[in-house]
Amino acid sequence: MSAQKKKKTLDPASRQAEMEGARLFGKHVSKTKGRLLLSVTLICCALPVILGLRLWEEIPEIVETGLVGMDGRDDSLPRWAVVFALPGLMCVLDLLAHYQLLVNQKRMTVPKAHVRLVGRWGFPVISVLFCGGMMLQSAGRAWDLPFAAPCVLGLLLLLLGSHMWDCPRDSRVSLGFALTGRPGADWDAVHHLTGGVWLGAGLAAVAGTMAGVSWVAAVCGALALIVPGIFVWRQGEGL
């Protein structure tokens, strides 16, 4: 039975309960934020391609995946598939996840468990850490702290930026503490700018790591703290 038919057969009380559940667990966002997150997550999914191009000569033409096929042999992948196809697959899956969440939001139905689990950030995380790690190991390099730490920092900035961009006033995670005593500061403006800065800094941190420029993540982390702080101060001063 389709979701549309199921919705028609529900009694009003059950339908109201389903709608309340959709609001709580449906990962609903505005159209503007939905487009923003789709763009950001697709870029994030594609960033490991930078690493693959940088290590192209070090990655063998045939990469052993360690997975065994039905014929008992290793399911090896050509180099181009590791560098381009795997991040591309993450982009496609990310697009499908966003589309499914949009469909559920329009129908006011609760997404399936696996869709809620992956959400909007599951495939970017998999692409950065798994695809990036596979390229490193294929090139004979270690998937170590100097690579993982700035990637994790970038992903955390992306997650926090996504939350801050339209942070509600009753949220436990917000910049409310910084706005205390500054009546001239505008909540929405401060959180929009902070969310945008953190999203941009997160992408730059991951991209810099993939490009082998490790200091970019540290600079992005510092800017993510300094820029919103300056903006909050200027807002409070009424400048």
C-alpha positions in Angstrom: 0.0 0.0 0.0 1.4 3.4 -1.0 2.0 6.2 1.6 -0.8 8.2 -0.1 -3.4 5.4 0.2 -2.3 4.6 3.7 -2.8 8.3 4.7 -6.4 8.1 3.4 -7.3 5.0 5.4 -6.0 6.4 8.7 -8.6 7.9 11.1 -8.2 11.5 12.1 -6.6 10.7 15.5 -4.1 8.3 14.0 -3.3 10.8 11.2 -2.7 13.6 13.7 -0.4 11.3 15.7 1.5 10.5 12.5 1.9 14.2 11.7 3.2 14.9 15.2 5.7 12.1 14.8 6.7 13.5 11.4 7.4 16.9 12.9 9.5 15.3 15.7 11.4 12.7 13.6 11.0 13.9 10.0 14.1 16.1 9.9 12.1 18.9 8.5 13.8 22.0 7.1 12.7 25.1 5.1 13.1 25.1 1.3 16.0 27.5 1.5 17.9 25.4 4.1 17.1 22.2 2.2 18.7 23.6 -1.0 21.6 24.9 1.0 22.3 21.6 2.7 21.9 19.6 -0.6 24.5 21.8 -2.2 26.9 21.6 0.8 26.5 17.8 1.2 27.0 17.1 -2.5 30.2 19.2 -2.5 31.4 17.4 0.6 30.7 14.0 -0.9 32.8 14.9 -4.0 35.8 16.3 -2.1 37.7 13.0 -1.9 38.2 13.3 -5.6 40.8 16.0 -4.8 42.7 13.4 -2.7 42.5 10.8 -5.5 43.8 13.2 -8.1 46.7 14.2 -5.8 47.6 10.5 -5.2 46.8 9.4 -8.8 50.3 8.2 -9.6 50.6 6.3 -6.3 47.3 4.5 -6.6 47.7 1.2 -8.5 45.7 0.8 -11.7 43.8 -2.2 -10.1 42.9 -1.7 -6.4 42.2 -4.8 -4.3 39.2 -4.0 -2.1 39.5 -7.0 0.2 35.9 -8.0 -0.6 35.4 -11.5 -2.1 32.9 -11.9 -4.9 30.6 -14.9 -5.7 33.4 -16.5 -7.6 35.7 -16.5 -4.6 38.0 -13.9 -6.1 38.8 -10.5 -4.8 36.4 -7.8 -6.1 39.1 -5.4 -7.4 38.3 -2.0 -8.7 40.1 0.0 -11.4 41.8 3.2 -10.2 39.3 5.5 -11.9 36.4 3.8 -10.0 38.1 4.4 -6.6 38.9 8.0 -7.4 35.7 9.0 -9.2 33.0 6.4 -9.0 33.0 5.9 -5.3 32.6 9.6 -4.4 30.1 9.8 -7.3 28.1 7.0 -5.8 28.0 8.8 -2.5 26.7 11.9 -4.3 23.9 9.9 -5.9 23.0 8.3 -2.6 23.1 11.7 -0.8 20.7 13.1 -3.5 18.3 10.2 -3.0 18.4 10.6 0.8 17.6 14.3 0.5 14.8 13.5 -2.0 13.2 10.9 0.3 13.3 13.3 3.3 11.6 15.9 1.1 8.9 13.5 0.0 8.2 12.5 3.7 8.2 16.2 4.7 5.6 17.1 2.0 3.4 14.1 3.0 3.9 14.7 6.7 5.0 11.1 7.2 7.8 9.7 9.3 10.8 8.6 7.2 11.9 5.0 7.4 14.4 4.0 10.0 17.4 3.7 7.6 16.5 7.1 6.1 16.4 8.8 9.5 19.7 7.1 10.4 21.5 8.3 7.3 19.8 11.7 7.3 21.4 14.5 5.3 25.0 14.0 6.6 25.5 10.2 6.6 26.9 9.9 3.0 29.2 13.0 3.3 30.7 11.4 6.4 31.1 8.1 4.6 32.6 9.7 1.6 35.1 11.8 3.4 36.3 9.1 5.9 35.7 5.9 4.0 36.4 6.9 0.4 39.3 9.1 1.5 40.7 6.4 3.7 40.5 3.9 0.9 42.4 6.1 -1.5 45.1 6.6 1.2 45.5 2.9 1.8 45.5 2.2 -1.9 48.4 4.6 -2.3 50.3 2.8 0.5 49.8 5.7 3.0 48.4 5.5 6.5 44.9 6.5 7.5 46.3 8.3 10.5 45.5 11.2 12.9 47.0 13.9 10.7 44.4 13.0 8.1 41.5 12.0 10.2 41.6 14.8 12.8 41.2 17.8 10.3 38.5 15.8 8.4 36.6 15.2 11.6 37.0 18.9 12.5 35.6 19.9 9.1 32.7 17.5 9.5 31.9 18.9 13.0 31.9 22.4 11.6 29.5 21.4 8.9 27.1 19.7 11.4 27.2 22.7 13.7 26.8 25.1 10.9 23.8 23.3 9.6 22.2 23.5 13.1 23.2 27.1 13.7 21.9 28.5 10.4 18.3 28.6 11.5 18.8 27.8 15.2 15.5 28.2 17.2 15.5 30.5 20.2 14.8 27.6 22.6 17.6 25.4 21.3 20.1 24.1 23.9 22.9 24.5 21.4 23.0 28.2 20.3 24.9 31.4 20.7 22.4 32.7 23.2 25.1 33.0 25.9 27.0 35.4 23.6 24.0 37.6 23.0 23.2 38.1 26.7 23.4 41.7 27.6 23.5 42.8 23.9 20.0 44.0 23.2 21.0 45.4 19.8 22.0 42.0 18.5 19.7 40.2 16.1 19.3 36.5 16.8 18.5 35.4 13.3 21.3 37.5 11.7 23.9 36.2 14.1 23.0 32.6 13.7 22.6 32.9 9.9 26.1 34.4 9.6 27.6 31.9 12.1 26.0 28.9 10.3 27.2 30.1 6.9 30.7 30.7 8.2 30.9 27.3 9.8 29.5 25.6 6.7 32.1 27.3 4.6 34.9 26.7 7.1 34.0 23.0 7.3 34.1 22.5 3.5 37.4 24.4 3.3 38.9 22.3 6.1 38.0 19.0 4.4 39.1 20.3 1.0 42.5 21.5 2.4 43.1 18.1 4.0 42.3 16.3 0.8 44.7 18.7 -1.0 47.4 17.9 1.5 47.5 21.4 3.0 47.0 20.5 6.7 47.2 24.0 8.1 44.0 25.0 6.3 41.9 23.1 8.9 43.5 25.0 11.8 42.9 28.4 10.1 39.3 27.4 9.4 38.7 26.4 13.0 40.1 29.7 14.2 38.0 31.7 11.7 34.9 29.8 12.8 35.4 31.2 16.3 36.7 34.7 15.5 34.3 35.8 12.7 31.0 35.1 14.6 32.5 36.7 17.7 33.4 39.9 15.9 29.9 40.0 14.3 28.2 39.5 17.7 30.2 42.4 19.1 29.4 44.7 16.2 25.7 43.7 16.4 25.7 44.5 20.1 27.3 47.9 19.6 24.7 48.7 16.9 27.3 49.3 14.2 
